[in-house]
Amino acid sequence: MTTLFLELLLMLAIILVAAEVFTNALEHLGERLKISEGVTGSLFAAVGTALPETMVPLLALAGGTSSQSVNEEIGVGAILGAPLMLATLTTFLMALAVVRTRGLSGAIAPERSGFVRDIHYFLAAFGLAAVAMFVPHDELYVRALFSAGLVGLYVLYVVMTFRASSKLVENGHGTEAPGTMFLSRLGLPTNLFTIVVQLAVGVALLVGGAKGFIHGVQGVSHMLGISALLLSLIIIPIATELPEKVNSILWIRRKKDTLAFGNITGAMVFQGTLLPAIGIMLTPWEPRIEVLTGVIITLVAASWLRLNARANGLPVWALLVNGVLYLGYLLVTLAR
């Protein structure tokens, strides 16, 4: 047990270092490409930090264990657990990181049009994925249409996000890199090649650290006798979402609210479209009570964020409410 906890601490340290390396390079990339913070956060950061939680269901469905039913449970739980974690616990932790400096009545103010676009796309996609749970297993063509629709939504989202970029840059929402890039401190020039190299190092450390953390979490959960579905719905997302959590907390403490929230909401759109599209086709994708409870709370949490997207930002107290929603999910699920 001691060895497992030491492994968890080591992997957490690697993830923290990786997040610093990754965010530093990403800010320089966004500045060099002259793109908006929305594109940097919602697309580049979101997809990059979503790699660990994307790998878990894919590896599980490809034969993570000798039991197909266990593989499917892990796959479904990981696919649906990640957006749940982002919409509830991650937003709560981000608000908690600034509650002392901004106060309960203060606000976190991402660029509003991009934030609203992200939430709208997520609600549409995740709602579609929820409806697909009630499609019978033998209706393969109908399920394929749902999957294709989700992929199409993400493609449209990427196009619309890039289209909005130039205007946002003109309005002062361009990505700005504070300070020197880490590799440049070693004497290397700051150019596109070195930025990409540092990004690659950051992503590799993020994925490696997250995979190690997941391994440790799985070991602890097996010792405690937690089921595969609960493991993938609750425990694994805590590990796989660490890159998003750490990145967003780093950005929010530096008052880069658009990057911080874009990292979360962009990952929600990515995980609410492409991964459910895979789950609909390769798993039973049925409305089991643990799964349906998580889907409902995720949609409620995302709707609550949209409801509180005011002109001056989202109130800190409102984001703390999302932590209560996550606690409610734990109580309902673990009480069964």
Stockholm file with secondary structure:
# STOCKHOLM 1.0

chainA/1-336         MTTLFLELLLMLAIILVAAEVFTNALEHLGERLKISEGVTGSLFAAVGTALPETMVPLLALAGGTSSQSVNEEIGVGAILGAPLMLATLTTFLMALAVVRTRGLSGAIAPERSGFVRDIHYFLAAFGLAAVAMFVPHDELYVRALFSAGLVGLYVLYVVMTFRASSKLVENGHGTEAPGTMFLSRLGLPTNLFTIVVQLAVGVALLVGGAKGFIHGVQGVSHMLGISALLLSLIIIPIATELPEKVNSILWIRRKKDTLAFGNITGAMVFQGTLLPAIGIMLTPWEPRIEVLTGVIITLVAASWLRLNARANGLPVWALLVNGVLYLGYLLVTLAR
#=GR chainA/1-336 SS CHHHHHHHHHHHHHHHHHHHHHHHHHHHHHHHHTCBHHHIIIIIIHHHHTHHHHHHHHHHHTTSSSCHHHHHHHHHHHHHHHHHHIIIIIHHHHHHHHHHHHCTTCEECCCHHHHHHHHHHHHHHHHHHHHHTTSCTTCHHHHHHHHHHHHHHHHHHHHHHHHTHHHHIIIIIBCCCCSCCGGGGGTCCCSHHHHHHHHHHHHHHHHHHHHHHHHHHHHHHHHHTCCHHHIIIIIHHHHHTHHHHHHHHHHHHTTCHHHHHHHHHHHHHHHHHHHHHHHHHHSCCCCCHHHHHHHHHHHHHHHHHHHTCBTTBEEHHHHHHHHHHHHHHHHHHHTC
#=GC SS_cons         CHHHHHHHHHHHHHHHHHHHHHHHHHHHHHHHHTCBHHHIIIIIIHHHHTHHHHHHHHHHHTTSSSCHHHHHHHHHHHHHHHHHHIIIIIHHHHHHHHHHHHCTTCEECCCHHHHHHHHHHHHHHHHHHHHHTTSCTTCHHHHHHHHHHHHHHHHHHHHHHHHTHHHHIIIIIBCCCCSCCGGGGGTCCCSHHHHHHHHHHHHHHHHHHHHHHHHHHHHHHHHHTCCHHHIIIIIHHHHHTHHHHHHHHHHHHTTCHHHHHHHHHHHHHHHHHHHHHHHHHHSCCCCCHHHHHHHHHHHHHHHHHHHTCBTTBEEHHHHHHHHHHHHHHHHHHHTC
//
